[in-house]
Amino acid sequence: MTEAERALIERYAPIVMLKQQKDPCDTDGEPYEPAPVEIVLGDAGVALRENAGGKASADPTLLHAPTADDLAVAADATYLDFPGNPRNAGCTYARFSQERMRSLEPTTYARIALAPEEGKLALQYWFFYVFNDFNNTHESDWEMIQLVFDAESVEEALTKDPEVVGYAQHGGGELAEWDDRKLQRDGSRPIVYPAAGSHGSYFGSEVYIGWGAGGTGFGCDDTSGPSRRV
């Protein structure tokens, strides 16, 4: 990473406002923090399994506690299996995440993409959550926001504000111009309100009607406070 890339990434590093929980198993609040992927790597409770095309319970286990090196050479038809049942999650995934986050730091992954033919630069921030508790419950949940600059290089992007910011929300998303009133910022840092459980990214502290991806239907996305700043 160059000094200019690091400077751009750090300048706009987002602030995440997580809906507060009353207790560790409270599903009205947010049980999960944006985590480093190490939270599920090398863990004895996590297995690498092969998708055999039938019931998941019949999928063969290839190894336990897989590492990043294991995943780098794993076949396409493999997946990570966490301890728990996503169709009857209870507090299993919340406890798994919270216990491991005691020794880890909340993490955002950054990616810079250039589109020189359009004279644009995109700065993406990705969040990894252990579990998604929305209409289509599932293990592992990647969410993101994106800042777009009218710039052909990182160095040029450092000289101007973003044109537009996009927040991902299930199968779609929402845009705001940099000076739009709905985009809350702490200086240059965008403030993101993830919906409790689903982690769709929103601009404010409200209750929204969210349309789940893949035909999973409508559901409530709750970002209302009180919130915990991360």
Disulfide bonds with the S-S distance in Angstrom:
Cys25-Cys91 1.93
